[in-house]
Amino acid sequence: MNSYEVTLGQLVEKAISKDQNESNFTTYEYTPDETVSEEFLRNFHMELDNKYEYISHMKYCKPNELKISHENLEDAVSLIAFCINRLKNWSNIGVKSINELIVNLNIAGFLDVNGCFWRALSRHEIPLSHEVIEYSSNQLSRLKSEFKVCNDLEVPIYEKESLESFLLAISSKDWVGIAELWKLFNNSPLLSCESIQLLHILDYYDRCTLISTFENCNDIPILMHIMNHLRTETAFFIGSETQNDILQFTSVYSTLSHHKARNHLSDINNDLLSTIFRKVGFDNDKFIKWMVVFNKYPLRFPNIQTALGKMLATTTNSENLEAYIKSISISKHADNESRKILSECLKEFVKHSDTARRYELWNIAYKHWFEWDFGGNNKENYIFQTVFSELDFAIVGYYKECVSHEERLSIKQELVRNMQSLESKWHISPSSANSYWYRNLSFYQVIEHAEQVSDDIDTWLLEGRYYIPLQFHENEYIAMLVG
């Protein structure tokens, strides 16, 4: 909670206790018999900015830089009290009353930053008129986006083709296509200040009505932008409850696109996200496409892994395990952040799964990893250092839980023999010889690590160290090659 939200909460508390008849907030005539115009709202915002300039300062200044007079604070309390009173008692009795509500929503928008005004109201259990809820739902259900090409503009052919592909992806529920093409269309803001405040009202006061408002909506641009203004918990709640595939997808894609920092999600949000993945997992074809979107490159959506780990541990559809593993784009590298991100999923998976389920996942991962073979030994995939992969945690799990000590020892001995026979084998080039050495040594790393570490899963991810087979410990040149 930032300093402005704390201050606003204190002002709301004072406004609640204030006698509404004492409110000295006044505006010029804002309730004509026709719909409030954009020009009127622009002028109204200018009036708010001029009269309550210190509120804007409160939003962006540090607390120790804030100097507001007692008179200013009283004015702010009066403004908030006025707004609260109208929201509590509003009735839809015609154009004039709607104009009153629109003005109040714009006052709320002036006070609000990312929903903090409505959080303060709901935290103090301030009721809203049920007609405000109905109006919010009715107005939001009318939101619509439309793509137009101006006749007097020469639009590049690739833009027209991209638009056609995007609309086709939406109609066919091509989740991969939607995710890739949405990046071309997500820059233009589609929601007015009024619409954003109506979203906050349903977000904090009636989430079930919020779901029903958009249950039949397939307008991807509108739904994507809507999710940007909802709390993460609300967006995931919608995704866990809806029967609308597009609404479900946007609740996850749009929300997670704005949460790139790792470990951002709360336990509640992880549980809701896990529920969404579980529902999607009932249709494995759909789950495969979702995994390509959300899991192919773990750095893009790092916060899904805990929820996925819980879901994979308890899903009744075993095909989901293979979909998860095969969706990951495996690469050979000295180390990268993706390995750590994926280990979060697999740790959660181990905590919640039984032995049979772990065996199943470890074997799927091992088969996929072994067939990958560090990219194969050809000139496009030469290896010049000890490398690792995104699946290493799962491979250590495989060697620890699916392979006996004797079998591990036998595999290690074979790898050592391969390395010892480096000079006696024919290689098409020095690069091929180097790759042969490092491929065997890289295989050796995960199996030796599985041999060395305990059953504590926090030790399973190999980081910051290399293993040199005992047979090469006295060879300084080999030690240099390992490093």
C-alpha positions as CSV (number, residue, x, y, z in Angstrom):
1,M,0.0,0.0,0.0
2,N,1.6,3.3,-1.1
3,S,1.5,6.6,0.7
4,Y,-1.3,8.0,-1.4
5,E,-3.5,5.0,-0.8
6,V,-2.9,5.3,3.0
7,T,-3.8,9.0,2.9
8,L,-6.8,8.5,0.7
9,G,-8.0,5.8,3.2
10,Q,-7.8,8.2,6.0
11,L,-9.7,10.9,4.1
12,V,-12.4,8.3,3.2
13,E,-12.7,7.5,6.9
14,K,-13.2,11.1,7.8
15,A,-15.7,11.5,4.9
16,I,-17.8,8.6,6.3
17,S,-18.2,10.3,9.7
18,K,-18.9,13.7,8.1
19,D,-22.5,14.9,8.1
20,Q,-23.5,14.9,4.4
21,N,-25.2,18.2,4.9
22,E,-21.9,19.7,5.9
23,S,-20.3,18.9,2.5
24,N,-19.3,22.2,0.8
25,F,-18.5,20.6,-2.5
26,T,-20.3,22.4,-5.3
27,T,-20.1,22.3,-9.1
28,Y,-21.6,24.4,-11.8
29,E,-24.7,23.0,-13.5
30,Y,-23.8,19.5,-14.7
31,T,-27.2,17.9,-15.2
32,P,-28.7,19.1,-18.5
33,D,-31.4,17.1,-20.1
34,E,-29.1,15.7,-22.7
35,T,-26.2,13.3,-22.4
36,V,-23.1,14.8,-20.8
37,S,-20.7,15.8,-23.6
38,E,-17.0,15.1,-23.9
39,E,-16.4,18.8,-23.8
40,F,-18.3,19.1,-20.5
41,L,-16.2,16.3,-19.0
42,R,-13.0,17.9,-20.2
43,N,-14.0,21.2,-18.5
44,F,-15.1,19.4,-15.4
45,H,-11.7,17.6,-15.1
46,M,-10.0,21.0,-15.6
47,E,-12.0,22.3,-12.7
48,L,-11.1,19.4,-10.5
49,D,-7.4,19.8,-11.4
50,N,-7.4,23.5,-10.6
51,K,-9.4,23.3,-7.4
52,Y,-7.8,20.1,-6.0
53,E,-4.3,20.5,-7.4
54,Y,-2.9,19.2,-4.1
55,I,-4.6,15.8,-4.7
56,S,-2.6,15.3,-7.8
57,H,0.5,16.2,-5.7
58,M,-0.6,13.6,-3.1
59,K,-0.6,10.9,-5.8
60,Y,3.0,11.5,-7.0
61,C,4.9,13.1,-4.1
62,K,6.8,11.4,-1.3
63,P,5.1,11.8,2.1
64,N,7.8,14.0,3.4
65,E,7.4,16.3,0.4
66,L,3.7,16.7,1.0
67,K,2.5,19.9,2.7
68,I,-1.3,20.3,2.6
69,S,-3.2,22.9,4.6
70,H,-6.0,22.0,7.0
71,E,-8.4,23.8,4.6
72,N,-7.3,21.7,1.7
73,L,-7.8,18.5,3.6
74,E,-11.3,19.6,4.6
75,D,-12.1,20.3,0.9
76,A,-10.9,16.9,0.0
77,V,-13.0,15.3,2.6
78,S,-16.0,17.2,1.4
79,L,-15.4,16.1,-2.2
80,I,-15.2,12.4,-1.1
81,A,-18.2,12.7,1.1
82,F,-20.2,14.2,-1.8
83,C,-19.2,11.4,-4.0
84,I,-19.9,8.7,-1.5
85,N,-23.3,10.1,-0.7
86,R,-24.3,10.1,-4.4
87,L,-23.1,6.6,-4.9
88,K,-25.0,5.3,-1.9
89,N,-28.3,6.9,-2.8
90,W,-28.3,7.0,-6.6
91,S,-31.5,6.0,-8.5
92,N,-31.8,5.7,-12.2
93,I,-34.7,8.0,-13.0
94,G,-33.7,9.4,-16.3
95,V,-31.1,11.3,-18.2
96,K,-30.5,13.8,-15.4
97,S,-29.7,11.1,-12.9
98,I,-27.4,9.3,-15.3
99,N,-25.6,12.6,-15.8
100,E,-25.2,12.9,-12.1
101,L,-23.7,9.4,-11.9
102,I,-21.3,10.1,-14.8
103,V,-20.0,13.1,-13.0
104,N,-19.6,11.1,-9.8
105,L,-17.7,8.4,-11.7
106,N,-15.4,11.1,-13.0
107,I,-14.8,12.4,-9.5
108,A,-14.0,8.8,-8.5
109,G,-11.6,8.6,-11.4
110,F,-9.9,11.8,-10.3
111,L,-9.4,10.4,-6.8
112,D,-8.5,6.9,-7.9
113,V,-5.2,5.2,-8.7
114,N,-5.5,1.6,-9.8
115,G,-8.7,1.0,-7.8
116,C,-7.5,2.4,-4.5
117,F,-10.6,4.6,-4.1
118,W,-12.9,1.6,-4.4
119,R,-10.6,-0.5,-2.1
120,A,-11.0,2.1,0.6
121,L,-14.8,2.2,0.2
122,S,-15.2,-1.6,0.3
123,R,-12.7,-1.9,3.2
124,H,-15.0,0.5,5.2
125,E,-18.0,-1.5,4.0
126,I,-19.6,1.5,2.3
127,P,-22.7,0.1,0.4
128,L,-23.5,1.3,-3.1
129,S,-26.9,1.6,-4.6
130,H,-28.0,-1.6,-6.3
131,E,-28.9,0.5,-9.2
132,V,-25.3,1.6,-9.5
133,I,-24.4,-2.1,-9.8
134,E,-27.1,-2.7,-12.5
135,Y,-26.0,0.4,-14.4
136,S,-22.4,-0.7,-14.3
137,S,-23.2,-4.1,-15.8
138,N,-25.5,-2.7,-18.5
139,Q,-22.9,-0.1,-19.6
140,L,-20.0,-2.5,-19.6
141,S,-22.0,-5.2,-21.6
142,R,-22.2,-2.7,-24.4
143,L,-18.5,-2.3,-24.9
144,K,-17.3,-3.2,-28.3
145,S,-14.2,-2.9,-30.4
146,E,-14.1,-2.5,-34.1
147,F,-11.2,-2.5,-36.7
148,K,-11.5,0.0,-39.5
149,V,-9.3,0.8,-42.4
150,C,-9.6,4.4,-43.5
151,N,-10.3,4.6,-47.2
152,D,-8.0,7.6,-47.7
153,L,-5.0,5.8,-46.2
154,E,-2.7,3.4,-47.9
155,V,-2.3,0.7,-45.4
156,P,0.8,-1.6,-45.8
157,I,-0.2,-5.0,-47.0
158,Y,1.4,-6.8,-44.0
159,E,-0.9,-4.8,-41.6
160,K,-4.0,-5.9,-43.5
161,E,-2.7,-9.5,-43.6
162,S,-1.9,-9.4,-39.8
163,L,-5.4,-8.1,-39.1
164,E,-7.0,-10.9,-41.2
165,S,-4.8,-13.5,-39.4
166,F,-5.8,-12.0,-36.0
167,L,-9.5,-12.1,-36.7
168,L,-9.2,-15.7,-38.1
169,A,-7.2,-16.7,-34.9
170,I,-10.1,-15.4,-32.8
171,S,-12.8,-17.1,-34.7
172,S,-10.9,-20.4,-34.7
173,K,-9.8,-20.1,-31.0
174,D,-6.1,-20.4,-32.1
175,W,-4.6,-19.5,-28.8
176,V,-1.0,-19.4,-30.1
177,G,-2.0,-17.2,-33.0
178,I,-4.0,-14.9,-30.7
179,A,-1.1,-14.5,-28.3
180,E,1.4,-13.8,-31.0
181,L,-0.8,-11.3,-33.0
182,W,-2.2,-9.5,-30.0
183,K,1.2,-7.8,-29.6
184,L,0.4,-5.8,-32.8
185,F,-2.9,-4.5,-31.5
186,N,-2.6,-3.9,-27.8
187,N,-1.2,-0.4,-27.7
188,S,-4.4,1.6,-28.2
189,P,-6.4,2.3,-25.0
190,L,-10.0,1.3,-25.5
191,L,-11.7,2.1,-22.1
192,S,-12.8,5.5,-20.9
193,C,-12.4,6.8,-17.4
194,E,-16.0,6.0,-16.8
195,S,-15.7,2.4,-18.0
196,I,-12.7,1.9,-15.8
197,Q,-14.5,3.1,-12.7
198,L,-17.5,0.9,-13.6
199,L,-15.1,-2.1,-13.7
200,H,-13.7,-1.2,-10.3
201,I,-17.3,-1.1,-8.9
202,L,-18.1,-4.6,-10.1
203,D,-14.6,-5.8,-9.1
204,Y,-14.9,-4.7,-5.5
205,Y,-18.7,-5.0,-5.0
206,D,-20.1,-7.8,-7.2
207,R,-17.7,-10.2,-9.0
208,C,-20.5,-12.6,-10.0
209,T,-22.3,-9.8,-11.9
210,L,-18.9,-9.0,-13.5
211,I,-18.7,-12.6,-14.8
212,S,-22.2,-12.6,-16.1
213,T,-21.7,-9.2,-17.8
214,F,-18.9,-10.7,-20.0
215,E,-19.9,-14.3,-20.2
216,N,-21.1,-14.1,-23.7
217,C,-18.5,-11.6,-24.9
218,N,-15.9,-12.8,-27.5
219,D,-14.4,-9.4,-28.2
220,I,-10.7,-10.1,-27.5
221,P,-9.5,-6.5,-27.5
222,I,-12.2,-5.4,-25.0
223,L,-11.6,-8.4,-22.8
224,M,-7.8,-8.0,-22.9
225,H,-8.1,-4.4,-21.8
226,I,-10.7,-5.1,-19.2
227,M,-8.3,-7.6,-17.4
228,N,-5.7,-4.9,-17.2
229,H,-7.9,-2.9,-14.8
230,L,-9.1,-5.8,-12.6
231,R,-7.3,-7.1,-9.5
232,T,-5.3,-10.3,-10.3
233,E,-7.6,-12.2,-7.9
234,T,-10.7,-11.1,-9.7
235,A,-9.3,-11.8,-13.2
236,F,-8.3,-15.4,-12.1
237,F,-11.7,-15.8,-10.3
238,I,-13.4,-15.0,-13.6
239,G,-11.1,-17.5,-15.4
240,S,-11.9,-20.2,-12.9
241,E,-15.7,-19.7,-13.1
242,T,-16.5,-18.9,-16.7
243,Q,-17.6,-21.3,-19.4
244,N,-16.4,-18.9,-22.1
245,D,-13.0,-20.1,-23.5
246,I,-12.0,-16.6,-24.8
247,L,-12.9,-14.9,-21.5
248,Q,-10.9,-17.7,-19.7
249,F,-7.9,-17.2,-21.9
250,T,-7.8,-13.4,-21.6
251,S,-8.1,-13.6,-17.9
252,V,-4.8,-15.4,-17.8
253,Y,-2.9,-14.0,-20.7
254,S,-3.6,-10.3,-20.2
255,T,-3.1,-10.5,-16.4
256,L,0.1,-12.5,-16.5
257,S,1.5,-10.2,-19.2
258,H,1.6,-7.4,-16.6
259,H,3.2,-9.6,-13.9
260,K,6.7,-10.3,-15.2
261,A,8.4,-10.1,-11.8
262,R,8.9,-13.6,-10.3
263,N,7.0,-14.8,-7.2
264,H,4.4,-12.0,-7.5
265,L,1.3,-14.1,-7.1
266,S,-0.3,-14.7,-3.7
267,D,-1.4,-18.2,-2.4
268,I,-5.0,-17.3,-3.3
269,N,-4.1,-16.3,-6.8
270,N,-1.9,-19.4,-7.3
271,D,-4.9,-21.6,-6.2
272,L,-7.2,-19.8,-8.6
273,L,-4.7,-20.1,-11.5
274,S,-4.2,-23.8,-10.7
275,T,-8.0,-24.3,-10.9
276,I,-8.0,-22.6,-14.4
277,F,-5.2,-24.9,-15.6
278,R,-7.0,-27.9,-14.2
279,K,-10.2,-27.0,-16.1
280,V,-8.3,-26.4,-19.3
281,G,-6.5,-29.7,-18.8
282,F,-9.7,-31.7,-19.2
283,D,-9.3,-30.9,-22.9
284,N,-5.7,-32.0,-23.6
285,D,-5.6,-30.5,-27.1
286,K,-6.5,-27.2,-25.7
287,F,-4.0,-27.6,-22.8
288,I,-1.3,-28.4,-25.4
289,K,-1.9,-25.0,-27.1
290,W,-2.1,-23.2,-23.8
291,M,1.3,-24.7,-22.8
292,V,2.8,-23.5,-26.0
293,V,1.6,-20.0,-25.2
294,F,2.5,-19.9,-21.5
295,N,5.3,-22.4,-21.0
296,K,7.4,-22.6,-24.2
297,Y,9.6,-19.8,-23.0
298,P,9.4,-19.8,-19.2
299,L,10.9,-16.3,-18.9
300,R,7.8,-14.8,-20.6
301,F,5.3,-16.0,-17.9
302,P,7.4,-16.9,-14.9
303,N,4.6,-16.7,-12.4
304,I,2.6,-19.7,-13.7
305,Q,5.0,-22.4,-12.4
306,T,3.7,-22.8,-8.8
307,A,0.1,-23.1,-10.1
308,L,1.1,-25.5,-12.8
309,G,3.0,-27.7,-10.3
310,K,-0.1,-28.1,-8.1
311,M,-2.2,-28.8,-11.2
312,L,0.1,-31.4,-12.7
313,A,0.3,-33.2,-9.3
314,T,-3.4,-33.7,-9.1
315,T,-4.7,-33.7,-12.7
316,T,-6.6,-36.8,-13.7
317,N,-5.4,-36.4,-17.3
318,S,-1.9,-38.0,-17.6
319,E,-1.6,-36.5,-21.1
320,N,-1.2,-33.1,-19.4
321,L,2.2,-34.2,-18.0
322,E,3.5,-34.9,-21.5
323,A,2.0,-31.6,-22.8
324,Y,3.8,-29.7,-20.1
325,I,7.2,-31.2,-20.8
326,K,7.1,-31.1,-24.6
327,S,6.0,-27.5,-24.6
328,I,9.3,-26.3,-23.1
329,S,11.8,-25.1,-25.6
330,I,15.0,-26.9,-24.5
331,S,18.3,-25.2,-25.1
332,K,21.9,-26.0,-24.3
333,H,23.6,-23.3,-22.2
334,A,26.1,-22.8,-19.4
335,D,23.1,-21.8,-17.1
336,N,20.0,-19.7,-17.5
337,E,17.1,-18.3,-15.5
338,S,14.6,-20.6,-17.2
339,R,16.0,-23.6,-15.3
340,K,15.3,-21.9,-12.0
341,I,11.8,-20.9,-13.0
342,L,10.9,-24.4,-14.1
343,S,12.3,-25.9,-10.9
344,E,9.6,-23.9,-9.0
345,C,6.9,-25.9,-10.9
346,L,8.7,-29.2,-10.3
347,K,9.3,-28.6,-6.6
348,E,5.6,-27.8,-6.2
349,F,4.8,-30.9,-8.2
350,V,6.9,-33.1,-5.9
351,K,5.3,-31.6,-2.8
352,H,1.8,-32.5,-3.9
353,S,2.2,-35.7,-6.0
354,D,2.4,-39.4,-5.1
355,T,5.3,-41.7,-6.1
356,A,3.5,-43.1,-9.2
357,R,2.8,-39.6,-10.6
358,R,6.4,-38.5,-10.0
359,Y,7.7,-41.6,-11.8
360,E,5.4,-40.8,-14.7
361,L,6.6,-37.2,-15.1
362,W,10.3,-38.1,-14.6
363,N,10.1,-40.8,-17.3
364,I,8.4,-38.4,-19.8
365,A,11.0,-35.8,-19.1
366,Y,13.9,-38.2,-19.4
367,K,12.7,-39.6,-22.7
368,H,12.3,-36.1,-24.2
369,W,15.6,-35.0,-22.9
370,F,17.5,-38.1,-24.0
371,E,16.0,-37.8,-27.5
372,W,17.0,-34.2,-27.6
373,D,20.6,-35.3,-27.0
374,F,21.9,-31.7,-26.5
375,G,20.9,-30.9,-30.1
376,G,22.8,-33.8,-31.6
377,N,26.4,-34.0,-32.9
378,N,26.5,-32.0,-36.1
379,K,28.1,-28.8,-37.3
380,E,24.9,-26.8,-36.4
381,N,25.0,-28.1,-32.8
382,Y,28.7,-28.1,-31.7
383,I,29.3,-27.8,-28.0
384,F,32.4,-26.0,-26.6
385,Q,31.7,-26.1,-22.9
386,T,29.9,-28.0,-20.2
387,V,26.2,-27.3,-20.8
388,F,22.9,-27.7,-19.0
389,S,19.2,-27.7,-20.0
390,E,15.8,-26.5,-18.8
391,L,14.8,-30.0,-17.8
392,D,17.8,-30.8,-15.5
393,F,15.7,-30.7,-12.3
394,A,13.4,-33.4,-13.7
395,I,16.4,-35.4,-15.0
396,V,17.9,-35.4,-11.5
397,G,14.5,-36.5,-10.2
398,Y,14.5,-39.4,-12.8
399,Y,18.0,-40.6,-11.8
400,K,17.2,-40.4,-8.1
401,E,13.8,-42.0,-8.0
402,C,13.6,-44.2,-11.1
403,V,17.2,-45.5,-11.4
404,S,19.1,-47.5,-8.8
405,H,22.5,-46.7,-7.5
406,E,24.0,-49.6,-9.4
407,E,22.4,-48.5,-12.7
408,R,23.6,-44.9,-12.1
409,L,27.2,-46.3,-11.5
410,S,27.0,-48.3,-14.7
411,I,25.9,-45.2,-16.8
412,K,28.6,-43.1,-15.3
413,Q,31.3,-45.7,-16.1
414,E,30.1,-45.8,-19.7
415,L,30.3,-42.0,-20.0
416,V,33.8,-42.1,-18.5
417,R,34.9,-44.8,-21.0
418,N,33.5,-42.6,-23.8
419,M,35.6,-39.7,-22.6
420,Q,38.7,-41.8,-22.2
421,S,38.3,-43.1,-25.8
422,L,38.1,-39.6,-27.3
423,E,41.5,-39.8,-29.1
424,S,40.8,-43.3,-30.4
425,K,37.6,-42.4,-32.2
426,W,37.3,-40.8,-35.6
427,H,36.0,-37.2,-35.7
428,I,35.3,-35.3,-38.8
429,S,36.7,-32.1,-37.3
430,P,38.3,-30.7,-34.1
431,S,34.9,-29.1,-33.3
432,S,33.2,-32.5,-33.6
433,A,35.8,-34.0,-31.2
434,N,35.2,-31.2,-28.7
435,S,31.5,-31.7,-28.9
436,Y,31.9,-35.4,-28.3
437,W,33.8,-34.7,-25.2
438,Y,31.5,-32.0,-23.8
439,R,28.3,-33.9,-24.7
440,N,29.5,-36.9,-22.6
441,L,30.7,-34.6,-19.8
442,S,27.4,-32.7,-19.8
443,F,25.5,-36.0,-19.5
444,Y,27.7,-36.9,-16.6
445,Q,26.9,-33.7,-14.7
446,V,23.2,-34.5,-14.0
447,I,23.7,-38.1,-13.1
448,E,26.6,-37.3,-10.8
449,H,24.6,-34.5,-9.2
450,A,21.8,-37.0,-8.6
451,E,24.3,-39.3,-6.9
452,Q,25.7,-36.6,-4.7
453,V,22.6,-34.7,-3.4
454,S,20.1,-35.8,-0.8
455,D,16.4,-36.2,-1.1
456,D,15.9,-32.5,-0.2
457,I,14.4,-31.1,-3.5
458,D,16.0,-27.7,-2.8
459,T,19.3,-29.3,-3.7
460,W,18.3,-30.9,-6.9
461,L,19.0,-28.1,-9.3
462,L,22.7,-28.1,-10.2
463,E,24.0,-24.5,-10.0
464,G,27.4,-23.0,-9.7
465,R,29.5,-26.2,-9.9
466,Y,30.9,-28.8,-12.2
467,Y,31.7,-32.5,-11.6
468,I,35.0,-33.9,-12.9
469,P,35.1,-37.8,-13.1
470,L,37.7,-39.1,-10.6
471,Q,39.7,-40.6,-13.5
472,F,40.6,-37.1,-14.7
473,H,41.2,-35.3,-11.3
474,E,45.0,-35.3,-11.9
475,N,44.8,-34.1,-15.4
476,E,45.2,-30.3,-15.4
477,Y,44.2,-30.0,-19.1
478,I,41.0,-31.9,-18.5
479,A,40.2,-29.8,-15.5
480,M,40.6,-26.7,-17.7
481,L,38.2,-28.3,-20.3
482,V,35.5,-28.8,-17.6
483,G,35.6,-25.3,-16.5
